[in-house]
Amino acid sequence: MNQVGRDIPRLEVRAKVTGRADYTHNLRLPGMLYGKVFRATVPHGRIRCIETGAARAVPGVQCVVTGEDIRKLIAEPYYGPAFHDQPILALDKVRHVGEPVAVVLASDPHVAEHAAQLIDAEYQELPAVYDEVAAMQPDIVVHDMLKPAGTFADLKHLKGRTGTNIALDFHLRRGDVDAALARAERVIEHTFKTQQCLHLAFEPFVAVADPGDGVLTIHTSNQTPSFVRTEIARLFGWPENRVRVKVPYLGGGFGAKVYVKLEALVSALALLVRRPVKIALTMEEQFYMITKHPTTFRIKSGVGKDGRVVARACEVYWNGGAYADIGPRVTQKSGFTAPGPYDIENINIDSYALYTNRTPAGALRGFGIPQLVWAYESHTDLIARELGIDPIDFRRKNILHQNRPQASGTPMTDAAIAKVLDAIAARLAWNKKLDRGSGTVRRGRGVAIGFKASISPTTSVAIVNVAADGSTTLYTSTVDMGQGSDTAFAQIAAEVLDFKAEDIRIVHPDTDVTPYDMGTLGSRSLFHMGNAVRLAAEDARAKLQALAAQAGLPEGTNYPPAEVFKKRFGMQAGNVIGAASFVPTYKSPDAQTGLSDNVTPFWMVGGAGAEVEVDTETGDVRVLRLVNAVDCGKPINPGVARTQLSGAAIMQLGFTLSEAMQLDAGQVTNASLADYKIPGIRDVPPMENELVEAEQHTGPFGAKGLGESGTFGVSPAIANAIHDAVGVRIMELPITAEVVFRALRAQQGRPLEDA
C-alpha cells in the first residue's frame, strides 16, 4: 500500500486528545526552583541601580540574580543568531520596556512572583526611537556597537558597525530602473505600512535547565534544539557534548520559539545555584519577548502601454526592535522577493533591518513575506484599476512563468503561480457578475498571490533504525509543534521501506540522541528533513538488502526484515541503521548587485480570494468567503496539508482585521487576550482550501512545505475586496471598522465630527 498521499490522522492525536502528550510546562524536577522576571519600565535608559533588598528578604526566596551576577559566570553574556547583541539579563542599559533586568528564584512560583514585584530600579532615561524610518537617522542609537555572530553561512557578510541603527542593508540592482521609469507610459507609486503583532502561541515560552554532573540538560519549548545546544555551549566555552537539549511537543511556535529565547537565562541561573531552574512566562509576558516586524514599504512601478510592468523600485524598512534576533535574514531573504511574482526586467530593491526601542521582532509565519505581499498586491490592484484592466488579467499578463528569472536572478522553477491564480479565479467564479448589495451594505471581491524563497543553505540529518523484529524508529531533531511533521516523516520512511506509517516510531528531539537539524522554521522541514529521511530510509533499505545477501537469501525477493535478521544471526538479534544528510546548494548574492542564480532550493506559492461585505454607516467589514490556494507540490498527507492551510489563513485573518500591539511611550497597553484581539471561532468566515498539485522535482516524492503559504494573500485580497466594494483604499494594517469608517468619511469629504 502506498504511504505517501495517504490521508491518515496525525500519529500523536491520541496522546494529545487524552492529555498524555508531554509538554515542558508540565515538567517538575526534584529540587527545582522557579524564576520570575523583573522587567524594565522605560524604553531606553542606563541602569543606575537595582534595589533587590526587599525581594531577598521575602521568606522562601532562594536568591535574586541581576546581569552583573551573570557577568561573573560568563564574561560576555550576549547571544543572538545574527548579532551577539542581547544580554541574558540587562547590562548597563535597557533598550525596550519589558526587557528582563533581574530574576527572583524560589521553590514556590507565587513567592518568586511576589518578590519580583518588590524589586525597584533607577534609570537615567535616554531618548527613544520607535519608528523604522526615523531609525535610519543616527540621532538616537540603540546599540553602541554591533558584533556579528558569524554563526550562519548566509549571514557571514554581516559587519560590525558603530553609530547606526542599521543592522543590515540589502541592495539588489537588476537592469536600469531609472531609464525604464523614464520610458514608461505611467509611473505609479504608493507607501504601505504594517503593524506590530504577536505570535501568541497558547503555550507561552517555557524552559527548564538541570545542571547535572558535567552535563547541562535543557528541557525547552523551542523550534531549534540543535542551535540552542551550539549557542549555550558557546556561551559557556564548552564542547557541545556537555549540553543536552530535549524538546517534547510544542503548543504552537509560529517562529517565536526559534533560536535562543529563555534557554540562556535558565542555564545561567541553574549553574549559579546548582539546582534545576524553570521559567514559564505568562501570556502577558509574551508581549515582551518577540513579535512580528512592523514595516514601511515604498513601491514604485513603471508600466508600458501594453500593461506590462517594465520597472519596479522597492524600499522596505523592517522595524527589528531592540535586538536583531533573525531580522537581518528576514531583511535579505524576504527582501529580494519585494517586487512580487512578476516578470520585471528592471528592479531596484533596498531593504533595511533597523533597531528601535520596541520589543524585538523576529521570524513569524511567513518570515516577512505577508508584509511584502500586503504591499505589492495592493499596489498591483491599484495599477490595474488605474489602467482599467481586470485585476486577474493584469496579473496574468505580468506573471513569472517556469524557468524565468526572479528578481534575484534565480530561475522560478516548479512554482505554479499561474495555476494558483487560476484556481482562485475559478473558485470565485470571477467571470460571473457579483451581487453588489444594496442600501448601506456593499459587496466586493479581491484576489492576491505571493511567493517565498525557502531558507538556504541549511543542513538536516536523519537516522532510521530497523530493529531485529522489523520494527522501525526514526530519529530527527525536527520539532512537531502541530504541523504534523512526525506523521509526514513516518509516511516518507514507510514508503521507502514498504512498511506501514503507523508502525514507525518517532523519537522527539534530544540532542544526545537525535542528529542535527538547523531548525523547524520557514516551511523547510518537509523538504529538507523529508529529503534526509528519504535518503536515510534508502540507506537502511540498501543495508537490509546487503544483510539478506550475507544470509544467503536469493536476490530480488522481498523478505520481511525479521526473517532477514533471523536468517543472518540465527536469532532475533542485530539492527540496521540508515543515516543521511541533506544540504541543498546555494550561491551567495553578489556583493555589488545582490544577484544570484541559486538563492533557494524551492519556491513556495500561495494566494487568496475574498468576498466581503462593508457596512458604509459603521465601517464594519464582514468576510463572506475566503478562498485559499497553495502550490504544495505533491502532498504527503492531504488532510494535514489542508488543516495547515486553514490555520495559516486564520492567523493572517487576525493580522488583517484586528491584531495590533498598541504602544504608549514604548509601553504595550493591550498586553492581554482581553484587549489584543485574535480571531475566535465566530470570526472565521466560510473558507475553501485548494491544494494545487505541481510536482516539486527536488522534493521528497515531489513534495514541499506549505505551513506559511496560506498567509501570503489574505491581507491584500481583503483590502482589494473592500476597495472593490466601497472605493476606499486602506494603506495600513490592521483594517478595523474604525479605519474603514474614517476612510469612507474622508472619501465623502465629511469630518468625523459630523458622524
Order of alpha helices (4+ residues) and beta strands (2+ residues): alpha-beta-beta-alpha-beta-alpha-beta-beta-beta-beta-alpha-beta-beta-alpha-beta-beta-beta-alpha-beta-alpha-beta-beta-beta-beta-alpha-alpha-alpha-beta-beta-beta-beta-alpha-beta-alpha-alpha-beta-beta-beta-alpha-beta-beta-beta-alpha-alpha
